[in-house]
Structure formats: C-alpha cells, structure tokens
Amino acid sequence: MTAWIFQGNPDQFDVQAYVRPGARAVWTVNQEHYAPLMRVGDRVFIWQSAGAKRGPSGVVATATICELPRIRAEDPAALALWRGPRQERTEQLRVGLEFGPNAGQRFLDRKAIASTDGVRDLVILRMANQTNYPISSEQEVRLVALWTDAARPDEREGIPDGITGDDVRQAIRDFDAGAQHEFGESTGYDLVYEGRRYPPKAILGLAARRLSGRTLGPYDFKGGLSSRCFAILTQAGFPPVPKPEDSDEWTEMELVAAVDAYVAMMEARDRGESVNKAAVIRELLAGALQRRTDGSVEFRMRNISAVIHGIGGRWLEGYKPAKNVGARSTGVILDRLTETRPARLAALIPTFDEAELSERARSVPPLEPGAPGPPGVKHPRRRESTTTQFERSPAIRRWVLDLAAGQCELCGSSAPFQGSDGDPYLEVHHVVTLANGGPDTLCNAVGLCPNCHRKLHLASDRAAQVEVLYAKLKRLQKPEHALPRMQGTDAGVQPTTGRP
C-alpha cells in the first residue's frame, strides 16, 4: 500500500473545522495521475498549509482511504466552510476518507518534521503547490511516530509502567491460545519469538493485563518506531523488527486458498470428522501460501471466522474471530463463500438482491429466546449503477422480524396483512440509513409497518420519531459521532465532500 499527504489551503477552505474524529468525508484529487495508485486502506496525513497570512502549517489529522477516487460533487456539510473559489459547485475527482480518532485535536508542526531524519526531505516541504503527495513507507513510519509524539500528555498514559519480559511471554502464550483483543494485523513491524511473528501492539495490549487489570485496545496507545509501545517491548527483550519484503497485502488467490481450506475444515467438522488444523496450515504453507508465515495464516483464519460470525454462522473452533479484517479482504471472503455456498452458510451470505434476501431470510433458523443474535455487518458492501445498492444480511432481516413478533416496533400496531410466505408483513428499516454509513446490525435495524417505514423517511417530524425508537428499544445504539444528513433511503448515494 501507498501512504499520502493531502493538503488543504486555509485561505480557500476551513480545514480545521472540517476534520472531525471518525467522520467520513472526501478530498479532491488534483494530481489525477496518482488516482490509480490510491487504494482502500491507504493511510493519509491531512496537511494544512500556511496560507497568505503565513500561519502555522503541518499535519492536523490522519485518515484512511475508504472509497476509491471517482467524479463526484461536494459534500453538503462542507459548503459553508469554503472561503475562496466556489469549487464546491463543480463535480471533480475526489477520494473517500475516514478521519482518525484524533483528527483536529492535535497539530504536528512542519518545523518538527523538517528537523527529523527520514522526513526532512518530504516533497511538500520544498514544493507546497500540490494537493496530493505520495510518501514512502519509511516516511510514513516516521510521520506516525511524530504524530504520536504530538499527543496531549493524557493521551499517552494508557500503558502501565512495569511490563516485564515474563509479561510479554505470557501474552504470546495467551495470543496463541486465542485470547480476545481488538487489534488487527501488524502493518510494518512484527515481534518475533521462537521463529514466529506476532503483531507488537496486540502482544503489548495483552501483556498489560497483569498491571492494568484489562487488555488494552487500539485507542489506549500508539505503535511505531518512536512509540512508548516499541520502547517497552525492546526493553523487555522483544524488539519489533521490520516485516519481510514478502509480507505485502494478501493477493486474491491467497485469500481464496485460505477460504477454501477453512470451508473444507468446517465441512469436515459438520460431518463429525476430526480436523487436523496444523496439517492443513502446513499444506497451505507448502503450496498456495508459501510466501506467508504460519502465524499470518492462522491469523487470516481468524479473520475468516470474524466474517462468518458477522453473518450469523458458526465459526471453526480454535480460530476465534479477529476483528479489523479490512473491507477488501472481507469482500473477497464473502465473494468466495458466495461461489462455494457451504451448506451451513448458504442462507446467511449477504446479498444485494431484495428477492434473494427475503428467500434466504426465510431459511435462517428462527430466533431462540435469550440468544444474542448475529453481530451483522458494520460496513456493508455497496454496488453502484444509477443508484447505490447495499449488500444485506439475511440473518439480520430474519432476527429483526422475529424480535418484532408481528408488531410494528414504532407504533405498536399489528402487521397490516400476511405476506405471500404466510408471515406477518413488516418492513426492516435501518435507523441510521446504510447510505449514511449505518451498519446492517441488530442495534441499528427495526421492524416497521409500511406506514411507519414511510414516516421515518418522509415525515416532517422523523427526527423525533427516531428518538422514540431509541427510547423504546434498548437494543438500538446511537452512533458515536454525528453522521452527515442526506436525502434518500438505504438505496441512495453516499454523501461526498471535496477539498482544494
């Protein structure tokens, strides 16, 4: 993957007011020859220039590319922030971003960057007239470390003092045993122990349990060359080392091979046969996944478990779901499951087709009293034609309708009639619409009569009706941050934003 610096000019646009922790937006791609190089998951550093008043310049936020560049209009939320030429009125090449957790809350001055080895030669420091700048992996690592050092003191005290080598070794044993944590795969560095590679932040998060009483998560501390995390691991005798050059992004063929092996083990389990997971891993390492390590293959199997768990399936024992799978990997895994259609998963695989969704939902096992239900899909895939369609989970549809039990969850009235399947007719509505970034989960979906469904999309008091739902249904969860408002329904077009 490539990392980027995207620049904004405060004379033309209020950059600081626009970047918000966790918010989604878009940024203009003025250097169009870079567009084919941009990938979902790329890291972006948002840079505010000095402007005509020669104010402070530097990094004001980090972000991740969440949508590939395409021609699109400006984000309505940004219209009032323009100060210069009315570029928001034009459709331009823009890329989708999701801002990091500290966007707009820190500032990394260009002077600190210009005085640091490894980044003092950034192109933006000597040629500041562009919007989009690619940077090297080494420059990315250095900027991440500097951004971490720019944190307020209270943001840097998540790691307790006193972590020892014994704590790290116990954390490795816990990791191998499938201990739950919130970290994804490491990106640039690994911790190596007895020939196996581990994600350094996940190991430190587990190692902190003896002192903090809990496993630390991604927002408790930062990683990187200059981080306290790496310093503690090094002092404990486990210095993180760069990933080997072959540890790049998994190819589609490698992901397919992993899914096929996982499905074969799952089907053997369902037939009552014993499964030798270690032998399967060895066979993969000798064949389709020979560029990978056994640790990375096992972690990928846990990613597949997370996808299967998300659609309501029973994952393979020994491979506890590992979160932060990534949109691209999730898409490849779901596509392969759709192609192979394992017997136990066929009815659970998300689909864009409304009729197929209803058919699969009827095949999902009914809701059991007290059961937690499937976690659903936090970021449903979408498909664009003249409108945007979102892939939806049959299990979520079935369980929402089971929870409603034939009564509208807003007005409380009984379903107006029985559908062709003989069940009470209710419609599933996403409280935060999928078009506005809402998840396809039980905590965001309700069963409504057709009248209330239309009311929540079209009525003048729909915002008040949404609050009634939140007060009435304890399973619903409000979004952590404000989402951009837009016209349309779940099949609408995603909101967009553009920058100078």
Secondary structure, 3 states (H helix, E strand, C coil): CCEEEEEECCCCECHHHHCCCCCEEEEECCCHHHHHHCCCCCEEEEEECCCCCCCCCEEEEEEEEEEEEEEECCCHHHHHHECCCCHHHCCEEEEEEEECCCCCCCCEEHHHHHCCCCCCCCHHHHCCCCCEEEECHHHHHHHHHHHHHCCCHHHCCCCCCCCCHHHHHHHHHHHHCCCCCCCCCCCCEEEEECCEEECHHHHHHHHCHHHHCCCCCCCCCCCCCCCHHHHHHHHCCCCCEECCCCCCCCCHHHHHHHHHHHHHHHHHHHCCCCCCHHHHHHHHHHCCCCCCCHHHHHHHHHHHHHHHHHCCCCCCCCCCCCCCCCHHHHHHHHHHHHHHCCCCCCCCCCECCHHHHHHHHHHCCCCCCCCCCCCCECCCCEEECCCEEECECHHHHHHHHHHHCCECCCCCCECCCECCCCCECCEEEECCCHHHCCCECHHHEEEECHHHHHHHHHCCCHHHHHHHHHHHCCCCCCCCCCCCCCCCCCCCCCCCCCCC
